[in-house]
Amino acid sequence: MFPFLDDLELVRCNRRMSTAAAERPPTAAVPTASVEASVERPHTHRKVSGGWLRAAVFGAMDGLVTNTSLIAGVGGGGAGHSFLIVSGLAGLVAGAFSMAAGEWTSVHTQNAMVNSELDSERRELIRRPEAEKAELAEMLMRHGLTEATAQAAAREIAADTDVALRFHAREELGIDSESLPSERVAAGSSFVAFALGALIPLLPILSGFFALWLTLLCSGVAAVAGGLLVSRLTRQGPMRGALTQLAMVAAATAATYWIGHLIGGAVR
């Protein structure tokens, strides 16, 4: 329930294993079956950290919405087939690089700020160990531990500076210092995802079909599929996710189409 309890149990487990190894006679052998039976297999979770999932989902939907809207706006203004191809490909390339640059900059800035705060906290743990230990005990008591238990746990945790730093990072900064997102992963994921999303409305045009409704149909199908995939990943209602994504694509496309139609009629 509480992440700090997992770390505390890990510290205690490591110490018990070290003590048992030191006290065990050199010739003593522990049966493999007994060891396997005594170890409870923990349940597993899907890996959601690293920065790739949010960047990939955001990039794919942004690419789909942006290029569908761009093609609809240009097509609504009366542009020809070749101009739709040029504008669609330009939007794909420019948008993919823009997404990658934005993701890298934002994640890099966030990680730099987090690392700066972690360095500051580490200095405080070394410079004022007793004060930080008392602060840690107070944090543990806020989670429901009694004063005696919190103080005992704080002493165990404070014995390892790295473990203590993880506790303070979670409680004071609200972060997991060992699961910071990667700038390169975020940038790469958003670049590829945006390009794939932006390519979908271009497929009919690149195949030689000029009908704008076919582009919109492909984008609508892709929006529904994307909504269903997101709903599956997040274990939410599939119909709601599909309709939400479709509504966003439809709203953006309708707005840019009519703007392009009005501007195209005015300049002709």
HELIX and SHEET records of a PDB file:
HELIX    1   1 PRO A    3  GLU A   23  1                                  21    
HELIX    2   2 THR A   32  SER A   38  1                                   7    
HELIX    3   3 TRP A   52  GLY A   76  1                                  25    
HELIX    4   4 HIS A   81  ARG A  127  1                                  47    
HELIX    5   5 PRO A  129  ARG A  142  1                                  14    
HELIX    6   6 GLU A  147  ALA A  158  1                                  12    
HELIX    7   7 THR A  161  HIS A  168  1                                   8    
HELIX    8   8 ALA A  169  LEU A  173  3                                   5    
HELIX    9   9 GLU A  183  LEU A  199  1                                  17    
HELIX   10  10 ILE A  200  LEU A  202  5                                   3    
HELIX   11  11 LEU A  203  LEU A  206  1                                   4    
HELIX   12  12 LEU A  212  THR A  234  1                                  23    
HELIX   13  13 PRO A  238  VAL A  267  1                                  30    
END                                                                             
